[in-house]
């Protein structure tokens, strides 16, 4: 019988892989980055805050992982292209992309101004498109396949109150992911989506009023929020050979929220 540790390492391990995590300085994608590094991938944390990156890098390195930080303007395709070029210069290859940039707003539909709407659209959708174009082109031309993991949202499947702009952009991310999966599957480039339920993070704390928390708990069979590290399992599945036949999939991690009706 094979050694269980060797078996799991062969199935889920990411040694000799390079993962780029856009949004890796945030709470959710930061935990995902830790998981990728723990599985053996050289992991690039991409974000805006060097301070947040330093704290996350310290945790990764203390656990024996390899990682470094790159700053980028996700709303600029040129900046994302420059990011790819820097990573290739430092690491030599890119095998995994986590597309996790995102912002939120509680502004009601009748009150939102065009500038705020455009800002959310730019970060939640256009930035995902730009990164998909830049990194997808590289993966296709490299000819060795790759895994792209986009971060969707429960609100992209079930529209939620108070976050209509966010919901619309995340629904578009889900659709974009499936389209890319279909187009790139012949080239062994897989595009999948992780769909978190309710996880407290910087971008949604502004809408988590006591009344809303009560409503969420009443609709979540697990009766709690998710914890960031609970996204790692889905991440490793989609990033590794264990998920080699998964393409265009949506993995829901929500404590049962989507299963609840009455």
Secondary structure, DSSP 8 states (H G I E B T S, - for coil): ---HHHHHHHHH--TT-EEEEETTTSHHHHHHHHHHHHTT-EEEEEES-HHHHHHHHHHHHHTT-EEEEEE--TT-HHHHHHHHHHHHHHHS---EEEE---------TTT--HHHHHHHHIIIIIHHHHHHHHHHHHHHHHTS-EEEEEE--GGGTS--TT-HHHHHHHHHHHHHHHHHHHHHGGGTEEEEEEEE-S---TTTGGG--HHHHHHHHHT-TT-S---GGGGHHHHHHHHSGGGTT--S-EEEESTTGGG---
